[in-house]
Amino acid sequence: MIIVMSKNATRQEIDNVEHKLSELGFKTHPIIGDVKTVIGAIGDKRLLNTHAISSMPGVENLVPIMKPFKLAGRELKQEPTVIEVGGLKIGGNEIVVMAGPCAIESEENFLETALKVKEAGAGILRGGAFKPRSSPYSFQGLEEEGLKIMAKARDITGMPIVTEVVDTRDVEMVASYADIIQIGARNMQNFRLLHEVGMKSKPVLLKRGLAATIEEWLMAAEYIMAAGNSNIILCERGIRTYETSTRNTMDMSAIPVVKELSHLPIIVDPSHAAGNWKYVGALSKGAIATGADGLIIEVHLDPPNALSDGPQSLRPAKFAQLMEEIEPVAKAVGRSMTVVHK
């Protein structure tokens, strides 16, 4: 429910309405506008005494929120959310590129890759410390040692870092190192994990599930926001279909649909969608042309010998070339590629 306050409502009247809603068991989300204030009331609508609220001083109108994703949707918040990380703004006019290897394999390898992607113009450094795989016998990541390597790379390059958490028991540790906490596709509906990261203030990169609908994806974001964290970056990484030519099927249509339904920023992972480095460039440019706010791209010094996702990883030289090719596409759709770390 949205409570629309009159333009002449006083601060005390707004506080009184919030207090009443809290007494009824609702979480309140006031949005102060230039002309009016609205209060989002999130909770069990059966508990809401609409007459009691509508008759309070300063209340102009009550409007129901029709979408199930109350906090992530545009009914409550019209203006786009912009997430600030290390001087970068994700969701604004600038296209933000995150880059790095799928998995952190060694300090030497990761630091060299970090310097290469920074030189090419990437703004955020990605890497996997925890790497749950389809096979229990595959490389599973360096865990906390990997996080320490990422932190060292941040100190050297000045780039914020994004890495995945896969277990509720590791949320505190990962949050202590990372600038952005990633929730992978297979954990998109791990509701306990979503709640745990929602208790943190760190931005969350939420990947779309393997076969998740857009509504299910936004409801996963709702879990995080309901726990208190509204700093969410959505990530489209392709969904599983009957097509086998690529690892997943990139859903380009999800970008404008999400932009219409939600105020949250959305980036694209062309590497996981393609599964083949040859297609990463085309998908990257297509994503920006369709309205994505950024990209997250896998880059490795020696893809054939990578311990994880080598076939879809770009070599540093190819990544640098792609960064140059992206810029005119961004410009064509009214966006910029301002780089703060280069």
C-alpha positions in Angstrom: 0.0 0.0 0.0 1.2 3.5 -0.8 0.0 6.4 1.5 0.1 9.6 -0.4 0.5 12.6 1.9 -1.0 16.0 1.0 1.5 18.7 -0.2 0.8 20.6 3.0 1.4 17.7 5.4 3.7 18.5 8.3 6.7 16.5 9.4 4.7 15.5 12.6 1.7 14.3 10.5 4.1 12.1 8.4 5.7 10.7 11.6 2.3 10.0 13.0 1.3 8.0 10.0 4.5 6.0 10.1 4.1 5.3 13.8 0.5 4.1 13.2 1.6 1.8 10.4 4.5 0.4 12.6 2.0 -0.4 15.3 0.0 -2.4 12.8 3.0 -4.4 11.9 4.0 -2.7 8.7 7.5 -1.7 7.6 7.5 1.9 6.3 9.5 3.4 3.5 8.9 7.1 3.2 9.9 8.9 0.0 10.2 12.6 0.4 9.4 14.5 -2.9 9.7 18.1 -3.9 5.9 18.5 -3.8 4.6 15.5 -1.8 5.7 12.7 0.4 4.5 9.1 0.0 4.9 6.3 2.4 5.2 2.7 1.3 3.6 0.3 3.8 4.9 -3.3 3.4 3.2 -6.1 5.2 0.1 -8.2 5.5 -2.7 -6.0 4.0 -5.3 -7.8 6.1 -3.9 -6.0 9.1 -4.3 -2.6 7.5 -7.2 -0.5 8.8 -7.6 1.6 5.6 -10.3 3.9 7.2 -8.2 4.6 10.2 -5.2 5.5 8.1 -7.1 7.5 5.4 -8.7 9.7 8.1 -5.5 10.7 9.7 -4.4 14.4 9.3 -2.2 15.0 6.3 -3.3 11.9 4.4 -4.5 12.5 0.9 -5.0 9.1 -0.6 -4.2 5.3 -0.3 -3.1 3.5 -3.4 -2.6 -0.3 -3.5 0.6 -1.7 -4.9 -0.5 -4.3 -7.5 2.8 -6.0 -8.2 4.1 -8.7 -5.8 7.5 -7.1 -5.7 6.6 -4.0 -3.6 10.1 -2.6 -2.9 11.8 -3.6 -6.2 9.0 -2.2 -8.4 8.3 1.2 -9.8 4.9 1.6 -8.2 6.6 2.8 -5.0 9.8 4.3 -6.4 9.7 5.8 -9.9 13.2 7.2 -10.2 16.1 4.8 -11.1 18.2 3.6 -8.2 21.9 4.4 -8.6 24.4 2.2 -6.7 27.7 4.0 -5.7 30.8 1.8 -5.4 34.3 3.2 -5.1 33.5 6.4 -7.0 31.5 4.6 -9.7 27.7 5.0 -10.2 25.9 1.9 -11.4 22.5 2.8 -12.8 23.4 6.3 -13.9 24.4 7.5 -17.3 27.8 5.7 -17.3 28.3 2.2 -18.4 30.3 0.3 -15.7 32.4 -2.7 -16.7 33.4 -5.4 -14.2 36.2 -7.8 -15.4 38.5 -10.5 -14.1 38.9 -14.3 -14.1 36.1 -16.6 -13.1 38.2 -18.1 -10.3 41.2 -16.8 -8.4 43.9 -19.4 -9.1 47.1 -17.7 -7.7 48.2 -14.3 -6.4 50.6 -13.7 -9.3 48.0 -14.6 -11.9 45.2 -12.6 -10.4 47.3 -9.4 -9.8 48.6 -9.4 -13.4 45.0 -9.8 -14.7 43.8 -7.0 -12.4 46.5 -4.6 -13.8 45.6 -5.6 -17.4 41.8 -5.1 -17.0 42.4 -1.8 -15.2 44.7 -0.7 -18.1 41.9 -1.5 -20.5 39.4 0.6 -18.6 37.4 -1.7 -16.4 36.1 -0.1 -13.3 35.5 -3.0 -11.0 37.5 -6.2 -10.5 35.7 -9.6 -10.4 37.0 -12.9 -9.2 35.7 -16.1 -7.6 37.0 -17.2 -4.2 34.3 -19.8 -3.7 33.5 -21.8 -6.8 30.9 -24.5 -6.4 30.9 -26.6 -9.6 28.6 -29.1 -11.2 31.2 -31.8 -10.4 32.5 -32.1 -6.8 35.9 -33.1 -8.2 36.4 -29.8 -10.0 38.4 -26.9 -8.6 36.3 -25.3 -5.9 38.2 -22.0 -5.3 40.8 -20.8 -2.8 38.1 -19.5 -0.3 39.4 -17.0 2.2 42.9 -17.1 0.7 41.3 -16.0 -2.5 39.5 -13.1 -0.7 42.8 -12.0 0.7 44.3 -12.0 -2.8 41.4 -9.9 -4.1 41.9 -7.4 -1.2 45.5 -7.1 -2.1 44.6 -6.4 -5.8 42.2 -3.7 -4.7 45.0 -2.1 -2.7 47.3 -2.1 -5.7 44.8 -1.1 -8.4 42.3 1.0 -6.5 39.5 -1.0 -8.1 36.5 -2.1 -6.0 36.0 -5.9 -5.9 33.0 -8.2 -6.5 32.9 -11.8 -5.5 30.3 -14.5 -4.9 29.1 -15.9 -1.6 27.5 -19.4 -1.6 26.8 -20.2 2.0 25.1 -18.3 4.8 28.0 -19.2 7.1 30.4 -17.2 4.9 28.4 -14.0 4.5 30.1 -12.2 7.3 33.6 -13.1 6.0 32.8 -12.3 2.4 31.2 -9.0 3.3 34.4 -8.0 5.3 36.4 -8.3 2.1 34.1 -7.5 -0.9 32.8 -4.2 -2.1 30.0 -6.0 -3.9 28.6 -9.4 -2.8 27.5 -11.6 -5.6 24.6 -14.1 -5.5 25.0 -16.6 -8.2 22.4 -18.0 -10.5 22.1 -21.3 -8.6 21.5 -19.4 -5.4 18.9 -16.9 -6.7 16.2 -18.6 -4.7 18.3 -19.6 -1.7 16.0 -17.5 0.5 18.1 -17.9 3.7 21.2 -16.6 1.8 19.2 -13.7 0.4 18.0 -12.8 3.8 21.5 -12.9 5.2 23.0 -10.6 2.6 19.9 -8.4 3.0 21.1 -7.8 6.6 24.3 -6.3 5.3 24.7 -2.8 3.8 27.1 -3.9 1.0 25.7 -3.8 -2.6 24.5 -7.1 -3.9 24.9 -8.4 -7.4 21.9 -10.7 -8.0 22.2 -13.0 -10.9 19.1 -14.4 -12.6 18.4 -18.1 -12.0 19.0 -20.7 -14.7 15.3 -20.9 -15.6 13.8 -18.1 -13.5 11.1 -15.8 -14.8 11.6 -12.1 -14.5 9.0 -12.0 -11.7 10.8 -14.7 -9.7 14.0 -12.8 -10.2 12.5 -9.6 -8.9 10.9 -11.4 -6.0 14.4 -12.7 -5.1 15.5 -9.0 -5.0 12.5 -8.3 -2.8 13.8 -10.8 -0.2 17.0 -8.9 0.0 15.2 -5.5 0.2 12.7 -6.7 2.8 15.6 -7.6 5.0 16.9 -4.0 4.8 19.3 -3.8 1.9 18.1 -1.8 -1.1 21.5 -1.7 -2.8 20.9 -4.3 -5.5 22.3 -4.7 -9.0 20.4 -7.2 -11.1 22.5 -9.3 -13.6 21.1 -11.1 -16.6 23.4 -14.0 -17.5 21.3 -16.0 -19.9 18.7 -18.7 -19.1 18.5 -22.4 -19.9 16.5 -23.3 -23.0 16.5 -26.1 -25.6 19.2 -24.3 -27.6 22.7 -25.8 -27.3 24.7 -23.6 -29.6 25.6 -21.4 -26.6 26.0 -22.2 -22.9 22.8 -20.3 -22.1 20.3 -18.2 -24.1 20.8 -14.5 -23.5 17.5 -12.9 -22.8 18.0 -9.4 -24.2 14.3 -8.6 -23.8 14.8 -8.9 -20.1 16.7 -5.6 -20.0 13.9 -3.3 -21.2 11.3 -5.3 -19.3 13.2 -5.0 -16.0 13.7 -1.3 -16.7 9.9 -0.9 -17.0 9.1 -3.0 -14.0 11.9 -2.1 -11.6 14.0 0.9 -10.5 17.0 -1.3 -9.8 20.0 -1.2 -12.2 20.7 -4.1 -14.4 24.0 -5.4 -15.9 24.7 -8.3 -18.3 27.1 -11.2 -18.1 27.8 -12.1 -21.7 30.5 -14.6 -20.8 28.2 -17.0 -19.0 25.5 -16.5 -21.6 27.8 -17.3 -24.5 30.0 -20.0 -23.0 32.4 -19.2 -25.9 34.7 -16.1 -26.0 33.9 -15.6 -29.7 30.4 -14.4 -28.9 31.1 -12.2 -25.9 31.8 -9.1 -27.9 28.5 -9.2 -29.9 26.5 -9.9 -26.8 28.2 -7.1 -24.9 27.4 -4.5 -27.5 23.9 -5.8 -27.9 23.3 -5.5 -24.1 24.5 -1.9 -24.0 22.3 -1.1 -27.1 19.3 -2.6 -25.3 19.8 -0.5 -22.2 22.1 -2.4 -19.8 23.8 -0.3 -17.1 27.0 -2.4 -17.3 28.8 -5.6 -18.0 30.6 -8.3 -16.1 33.2 -10.1 -18.3 35.5 -13.0 -17.7 39.2 -12.3 -18.5 42.0 -14.7 -18.1 45.8 -14.6 -19.0 45.8 -18.1 -20.4 42.2 -19.4 -21.1 43.2 -22.9 -22.3 44.8 -23.6 -18.9 42.2 -21.8 -16.8 40.9 -23.9 -13.9 37.3 -22.6 -14.5 35.4 -21.3 -17.5 38.4 -21.0 -19.8 36.4 -21.3 -23.1 34.3 -18.2 -22.4 37.2 -16.0 -21.1 38.7 -13.3 -23.1 42.5 -12.7 -23.2 43.5 -9.2 -22.0 44.2 -8.0 -25.5 40.8 -9.1 -26.7 39.2 -7.4 -23.7 41.0 -4.2 -24.4 39.8 -4.3 -28.0 36.2 -4.9 -26.8 36.4 -1.9 -24.4 37.2 0.3 -27.4 34.4 -1.2 -29.5 31.9 -0.6 -26.7 32.4 3.1 -26.4 30.7 4.2 -29.7 27.7 1.9 -28.9 27.3 3.6 -25.5 27.6 7.0 -27.2 25.0 6.0 -29.8 22.4 5.3 -27.1 23.2 8.4 -25.0 25.4 6.7 -22.5 29.1 7.3 -21.6 32.1 5.1 -20.8 33.8 7.4 -18.3 36.7 5.4 -16.6 37.9 6.6 -13.2 40.7 4.1 -12.7 42.5 4.1 -16.0 
